[in-house]
Amino acid sequence: MPHLLRFSRDVESRLERLAQRTGKSKGELIESCLAVGMHDLEAQYLLEEAVSAPLPNQRPALDQLLRESGLGA
């Protein structure tokens, strides 16, 4: 699905220079940049969700965990 993106002159010129240096199209570079950025955003939001998730009210006692794992008496 095509999207219309507008870049500042600085970003556009950097993109153009990078395309010339690498031999890749500007479209390929933009797609690569979005993929890396999307991965970082997903990781950040998943971490934020995990940190803000409420802890379960009932945690098993250590001796119960040891018994269930076969490590305790």
TORSEMAR-705775 format. One record per residue (C-alpha): residue in three letters; x, y, z. Coordinates in steps of 0.02 Angstrom, whole numbers, plus 50000, padded with zeros to 5 digits. Each point is the difference from the previous one (the first is absolute). Example, Ala and Ser with C-alpha at 12.3 -4.5 7.8 and 13.67 -1.06 7.14 Angstrom:
BEGIN
ALA506154977550390SER500695017249967
//
This chain:
BEGIN
MET500005000050000PRO500825016449946HIS500235014150124LEU500445018149971LEU501475005550107ARG500715017650011PHE501755002550064SER500955015450052ARG501325006249879ASP501354993450116VAL499264982550007GLU499694999949813SER501805005049961ARG500694987250123LEU498904986749921GLU500585004949826ARG501844999450051LEU499784983050083ALA499104993349846GLN501445005749890ARG501324992550116THR499134983350023GLY499254997749828LYS498324996550082SER498425009049955LYS499285012950118GLY498484988750018GLU501094985550058LEU500885011150125ILE498375006950068GLU499284982550017SER501564994150092CYS499965015050115LEU498164997050041ALA500294981650033VAL501395003750125GLY499005014050081MET498434989350008HIS500974986150087ASP500655012450129LEU498275007450029GLU499214982850022ALA501344995050125GLN499795016350096TYR498104998550011LEU500074981650049LEU501235004350138GLU498905014350061GLU498504988250003ALA500974987050099VAL500605012750127SER498285007550026ALA499074983350008PRO499314996550173LEU500844986250096PRO498954984850043ASN499225001350172GLN500524982950056ARG501784994349977PRO500454982350046ALA501154998250149LEU501814995449969ASP499814982950081GLN498504996449888LEU501005004649845LEU501434989050056ARG498834985250031GLU499145002149832SER501665001049910GLY500664984550086LEU501415009650083GLY499235001150173ALA499534988050135
//
